[in-house]
């Protein structure tokens, strides 16, 4: 089973160092979670879920912006 920290980093396209910065914890803390040395706390798991949701919403916004640009370009033809 893939570690949740590694999975989140992969899904978000960020490094463990960047994840640490976003969460306001040290890179060592993230490393310990990723290696299973310490248990990832529930609050961090919830933040991972919210970060993934935010990422999906941004992707949908970008797609919608592209659709609007295409529609506007077709309208002006």
N, CA, C and O of each residue as an XYZ file, in Angstrom:
308
protein
N       0.840     -1.193      0.000
C       0.000      0.000      0.000
C       0.882      1.253      0.000
O       1.834      1.365      0.772
N       0.539      2.179     -0.879
C       1.318      3.407     -0.987
C       1.042      4.307      0.216
O      -0.099      4.437      0.660
N       2.084      4.915      0.728
C       1.967      5.817      1.866
C       1.132      7.036      1.481
O       1.276      7.568      0.380
N       0.265      7.474      2.384
C      -0.633      8.598      2.122
C       0.131      9.879      1.787
O      -0.297     10.643      0.922
N       1.248     10.118      2.456
C       2.027     11.341      2.188
C       2.561     11.307      0.764
O       2.460     12.294      0.035
N       3.121     10.185      0.372
C       3.663     10.068     -0.982
C       2.552     10.175     -2.017
O       2.735     10.779     -3.074
N       1.409      9.590     -1.712
C       0.264      9.628     -2.619
C      -0.236     11.065     -2.809
O      -0.510     11.489     -3.931
N      -0.350     11.798     -1.716
C      -0.822     13.186     -1.777
C       0.153     14.038     -2.595
O      -0.262     14.821     -3.449
N       1.437     13.878     -2.328
C       2.443     14.645     -3.073
C       2.347     14.342     -4.566
O       2.418     15.245     -5.400
N       2.188     13.076     -4.885
C       2.088     12.667     -6.283
C       0.835     13.264     -6.930
O       0.906     13.807     -8.033
N      -0.303     13.166     -6.253
C      -1.558     13.687     -6.792
C      -1.534     15.202     -6.978
O      -2.103     15.727     -7.935
N      -0.872     15.901     -6.054
C      -0.825     17.357     -6.121
C       0.345     17.873     -6.957
O       0.409     19.058     -7.284
N       1.265     16.979     -7.297
C       2.434     17.382     -8.075
C       3.381     18.267     -7.296
O       3.973     19.200     -7.840
N       3.519     17.958     -5.996
C       4.414     18.745     -5.149
C       5.407     17.826     -4.441
O       5.221     16.611     -4.380
N       6.453     18.428     -3.914
C       7.444     17.671     -3.162
C       7.028     17.584     -1.696
O       6.128     18.294     -1.248
N       7.689     16.713     -0.970
C       7.409     16.623      0.470
C       7.786     17.929      1.167
O       7.137     18.326      2.134
N       8.824     18.593      0.683
C       9.221     19.885      1.258
C       8.114     20.920      1.046
O       7.799     21.691      1.953
N       7.525     20.935     -0.155
C       6.434     21.872     -0.429
C       5.209     21.547      0.419
O       4.512     22.449      0.883
N       4.951     20.262      0.618
C       3.836     19.858      1.476
C       4.069     20.356      2.901
O       3.150     20.860      3.546
N       5.280     20.215      3.378
C       5.624     20.688      4.728
C       5.370     22.186      4.855
O       4.826     22.650      5.857
N       5.764     22.929      3.844
C       5.564     24.386      3.865
C       4.080     24.734      3.886
O       3.657     25.632      4.614
N       3.292     24.019      3.086
C       1.846     24.290      3.048
C       1.173     23.976      4.379
O       0.228     24.653      4.783
N       1.672     22.939      5.057
C       1.058     22.542      6.326
C       1.645     23.281      7.528
O       1.083     23.247      8.622
N       2.767     23.942      7.316
C       3.410     24.646      8.426
C       4.112     23.719      9.397
O       4.178     23.987     10.597
N       4.642     22.615      8.860
C       5.412     21.685      9.682
C       6.790     21.532      9.049
O       7.021     21.985      7.928
N       7.694     20.899      9.766
C       9.043     20.733      9.242
C       9.081     19.632      8.181
O       8.217     18.757      8.134
N      10.099     19.702      7.341
C      10.307     18.662      6.332
C      10.584     17.325      7.025
O      10.214     16.269      6.512
N      11.231     17.374      8.179
C      11.490     16.143      8.938
C      10.191     15.487      9.394
O      10.080     14.261      9.395
N       9.221     16.289      9.777
C       7.927     15.755     10.198
C       7.271     15.013      9.037
O       6.779     13.896      9.198
N       7.269     15.644      7.872
C       6.683     15.009      6.684
C       7.442     13.729      6.354
O       6.834     12.707      6.034
N       8.744     13.784      6.431
C       9.569     12.608      6.151
C       9.237     11.466      7.103
O       9.137     10.312      6.685
N       9.069     11.786      8.371
C       8.724     10.760      9.367
C       7.355     10.145      9.084
O       7.168      8.941      9.260
N       6.398     10.963      8.647
C       5.084     10.431      8.276
C       5.214      9.518      7.066
O       4.645      8.426      7.029
N       5.976      9.984      6.071
C       6.131      9.224      4.831
C       6.815      7.877      5.065
O       6.485      6.880      4.423
N       7.763      7.864      5.985
C       8.506      6.632      6.282
C       7.782      5.744      7.287
O       8.206      4.619      7.549
N       6.687      6.256      7.847
C       5.944      5.485      8.832
C       6.587      5.480     10.213
O       6.229      4.673     11.071
N       7.541      6.388     10.420
C       8.192      6.479     11.739
C       7.235      7.031     12.782
O       7.256      6.627     13.945
N       6.397      7.961     12.345
C       5.350      8.494     13.218
C       4.040      8.469     12.441
O       4.032      8.548     11.212
N       2.955      8.360     13.157
C       1.636      8.295     12.535
C       1.226      9.680     12.038
O       1.414     10.683     12.725
N       0.663      9.714     10.833
C       0.150     10.974     10.302
C      -1.100     11.342     11.094
O      -2.051     10.562     11.148
N      -1.105     12.533     11.713
C      -2.255     12.910     12.544
C      -3.525     13.136     11.726
O      -3.480     13.418     10.529
N      -4.646     13.003     12.410
C      -5.945     13.152     11.749
C      -6.111     14.523     11.114
O      -6.689     14.636     10.033
N      -5.614     15.564     11.766
C      -5.764     16.905     11.214
C      -5.034     17.013      9.872
O      -5.510     17.687      8.958
N      -3.888     16.354      9.754
C      -3.136     16.391      8.497
C      -3.871     15.610      7.416
O      -3.916     16.037      6.262
N      -4.443     14.475      7.780
C      -5.208     13.683      6.814
C      -6.380     14.488      6.261
O      -6.686     14.416      5.071
N      -7.032     15.253      7.133
C      -8.152     16.094      6.691
C      -7.650     17.207      5.767
O      -8.302     17.533      4.775
N      -6.499     17.785      6.092
C      -5.941     18.816      5.219
C      -5.543     18.235      3.861
O      -5.702     18.896      2.834
N      -5.031     17.009      3.851
C      -4.700     16.352      2.582
C      -5.964     16.250      1.725
O      -5.938     16.540      0.529
N      -7.056     15.839      2.344
C      -8.318     15.685      1.623
C      -8.765     17.032      1.045
O      -9.199     17.110     -0.105
N      -8.656     18.076      1.846
C      -9.074     19.408      1.396
C      -8.156     19.935      0.296
O      -8.620     20.592     -0.636
N      -6.864     19.654      0.398
C      -5.920     20.093     -0.622
C      -6.202     19.412     -1.960
O      -6.110     20.039     -3.016
N      -6.544     18.130     -1.908
C      -6.868     17.405     -3.140
C      -8.166     17.951     -3.748
O      -8.269     18.098     -4.966
N      -9.145     18.250     -2.903
C     -10.400     18.823     -3.375
C     -10.163     20.183     -4.023
O     -10.709     20.477     -5.087
N      -9.354     21.000     -3.383
C      -9.031     22.317     -3.926
C      -8.360     22.181     -5.296
O      -8.661     22.940     -6.217
N      -7.465     21.226     -5.423
C      -6.769     20.998     -6.681
C      -7.750     20.608     -7.787
O      -7.642     21.093     -8.913
N      -8.692     19.746     -7.473
C      -9.701     19.329     -8.459
C     -10.575     20.506     -8.874
O     -10.919     20.643    -10.048
N     -10.934     21.354     -7.916
C     -11.761     22.523     -8.230
C     -11.013     23.497     -9.129
O     -11.604     24.087    -10.033
N      -9.720     23.669     -8.887
C      -8.917     24.557     -9.729
C      -8.845     24.018    -11.154
O      -8.921     24.783    -12.115
N      -8.698     22.703    -11.290
C      -8.671     22.093    -12.619
C      -9.984     22.352    -13.351
O      -9.980     22.680    -14.538
N     -11.097     22.207    -12.654
C     -12.407     22.448    -13.280
C     -12.554     23.911    -13.672
O     -13.106     24.215    -14.729
N     -12.068     24.820    -12.834
C     -12.109     26.249    -13.150
C     -11.311     26.543    -14.415
O     -11.751     27.307    -15.274
N     -10.129     25.927    -14.524
C      -9.295     26.146    -15.705
C      -9.986     25.631    -16.958
O      -9.931     26.272    -18.007
N     -10.633     24.483    -16.853
C     -11.358     23.934    -17.999
C     -12.523     24.844    -18.377
O     -12.772     25.080    -19.559
N     -13.225     25.349    -17.386
C     -14.341     26.253    -17.654
C     -13.842     27.533    -18.310
O     -14.469     28.029    -19.246
N     -12.725     28.075    -17.835
C     -12.144     29.273    -18.446
C     -11.807     29.022    -19.920
O     -12.024     29.888    -20.768
N     -11.278     27.837    -20.218
C     -10.933     27.493    -21.596
C     -12.195     27.405    -22.466
O     -12.206     27.875    -23.604
N     -13.237     26.809    -21.930
C     -14.504     26.714    -22.666
C     -15.055     28.109    -22.950
O     -15.545     28.371    -24.049
N     -14.979     28.993    -21.977
C     -15.468     30.368    -22.158
C     -14.645     31.080    -23.230
O     -15.208     31.782    -24.070
N     -13.331     30.911    -23.213
C     -12.466     31.533    -24.234
C     -12.836     31.033    -25.633
O     -12.932     31.818    -26.576
N     -13.039     29.737    -25.753
C     -13.407     29.159    -27.058
C     -14.759     29.704    -27.514
O     -14.917     30.083    -28.674
N     -15.722     29.742    -26.614
C     -17.059     30.260    -26.957
C     -16.981     31.711    -27.391
O     -17.638     32.107    -28.354
N     -16.190     32.500    -26.696
C     -16.064     33.909    -27.050
C     -15.387     34.090    -28.408
O     -15.759     34.973    -29.181
N     -14.386     33.244    -28.696
C     -13.714     33.346    -29.986
C     -14.654     32.937    -31.117
O     -14.598     33.511    -32.204
N     -15.508     31.961    -30.875
C     -16.482     31.545    -31.894
C     -17.534     32.632    -32.110
O     -17.999     32.848    -33.229
N     -17.894     33.297    -31.043
C     -18.907     34.353    -31.107
C     -18.412     35.524    -31.945
O     -19.193     36.158    -32.654
N     -17.129     35.808    -31.867
C     -16.584     36.962    -32.580
C     -16.299     36.679    -34.056
O     -15.931     37.587    -34.802
N     -16.467     35.433    -34.476
C     -16.236     35.097    -35.892
C     -17.400     35.474    -36.750
O     -17.368     35.261    -37.962
